[in-house]
């Protein structure tokens, strides 16, 4: 027994290490339950993309084949106006520049709040200075990118949400009465999400020096477009 004591100590130490490792795993599991783990930043882009791809199916399921025109109209509306395009791309760039969780929180916040603004526009709820708000979104978001401003997540979300209301209101106010609003909404939310993804792709270039310069140049261009639309609105 005495001669075998080193072997016994070895076994006991191995058992202790095993139990300690299992306890650490168990603590991590309780600290990060399944619903939170499912929303880990590494999985969110795939989940967002999957949700975006489901939007056309949901819109068509609601409105039938007759909703195709509404969906296409809604999809083309955001990409047909430069003022909308630059703002939505800017949200993706700035989110990527801030990093997780803003990387996915801001691109999710914008279309959700934009849909709310769209409802206000459809029902004609008075909202002043729409054109100024849309132009201001390009100016502010562009400058935030140029100067790499790192706001707290809650404040960045508020900034994005305010501008999303103006953009959504413009979409809703321009909705033709003959088009199904559900399929139209699905179209412009999908287009918005794809523009956000394009912005995120640009923002991820920040890890390289040349990419960071290109990203800030995009921010300067976005701000310039905003100033041009502001001058037009003031004319």
FENSUL-V92558 format. One record per backbone hydrogen bond with DSSP energy under -1.0 kcal/mol. NH is the residue of the N-H (numbers start at 1). CO is the residue of the C=O. If there is no record, write none. Layout:
BEGIN
nh->NH co->CO
nh->NH co->CO
END
This chain:
BEGIN
nh->5 co->2
nh->8 co->4
nh->9 co->5
nh->10 co->6
nh->11 co->7
nh->12 co->8
nh->13 co->9
nh->14 co->10
nh->15 co->11
nh->16 co->12
nh->17 co->13
nh->18 co->14
nh->19 co->15
nh->20 co->16
nh->21 co->17
nh->22 co->18
nh->23 co->19
nh->24 co->20
nh->25 co->21
nh->26 co->22
nh->27 co->23
nh->28 co->24
nh->29 co->25
nh->30 co->26
nh->31 co->27
nh->32 co->28
nh->37 co->33
nh->38 co->34
nh->39 co->36
nh->40 co->37
nh->43 co->40
nh->44 co->40
nh->47 co->43
nh->48 co->44
nh->49 co->45
nh->50 co->46
nh->51 co->47
nh->52 co->48
nh->53 co->49
nh->54 co->50
nh->58 co->54
nh->59 co->55
nh->60 co->56
nh->61 co->57
nh->62 co->58
nh->63 co->59
nh->64 co->60
nh->67 co->64
nh->68 co->65
nh->71 co->67
nh->72 co->68
nh->73 co->69
nh->74 co->70
nh->75 co->71
nh->76 co->72
nh->77 co->73
nh->85 co->81
nh->86 co->82
nh->87 co->83
nh->88 co->84
nh->89 co->85
nh->90 co->86
nh->91 co->87
nh->92 co->88
nh->93 co->89
nh->94 co->90
nh->95 co->91
nh->96 co->92
nh->97 co->93
nh->98 co->94
nh->99 co->95
nh->102 co->99
nh->104 co->101
nh->105 co->101
nh->106 co->102
nh->108 co->104
nh->109 co->105
nh->110 co->106
nh->112 co->108
nh->113 co->109
nh->114 co->110
nh->115 co->111
nh->116 co->112
nh->117 co->113
nh->118 co->114
nh->119 co->115
nh->120 co->116
nh->121 co->117
nh->122 co->118
nh->123 co->119
nh->125 co->120
nh->133 co->129
nh->134 co->130
nh->135 co->131
nh->136 co->132
nh->137 co->133
nh->138 co->134
nh->139 co->135
nh->140 co->136
nh->141 co->137
nh->142 co->138
nh->143 co->139
nh->144 co->140
nh->145 co->141
nh->146 co->142
nh->147 co->143
nh->149 co->144
nh->156 co->152
nh->157 co->153
nh->158 co->154
nh->159 co->155
nh->160 co->156
nh->161 co->157
nh->162 co->158
nh->163 co->159
nh->164 co->160
nh->165 co->161
nh->166 co->162
nh->167 co->163
nh->168 co->164
nh->169 co->165
nh->170 co->166
nh->171 co->167
nh->172 co->168
nh->173 co->169
nh->174 co->170
nh->175 co->172
nh->179 co->176
nh->184 co->180
nh->185 co->181
nh->186 co->182
nh->187 co->183
nh->188 co->184
nh->189 co->185
nh->190 co->186
nh->191 co->187
nh->192 co->188
nh->193 co->189
nh->194 co->190
nh->195 co->191
nh->196 co->192
nh->197 co->193
nh->198 co->194
nh->199 co->195
nh->200 co->196
nh->201 co->197
nh->202 co->198
nh->203 co->199
nh->204 co->200
nh->205 co->202
nh->206 co->203
nh->208 co->205
nh->212 co->208
nh->213 co->209
nh->214 co->210
nh->215 co->211
nh->216 co->212
nh->217 co->213
nh->218 co->214
nh->219 co->215
nh->220 co->216
nh->221 co->217
nh->222 co->218
nh->223 co->219
nh->224 co->220
nh->225 co->221
nh->226 co->222
nh->227 co->223
nh->228 co->224
nh->229 co->225
nh->230 co->226
nh->231 co->227
nh->232 co->228
nh->233 co->229
nh->234 co->230
nh->235 co->231
END
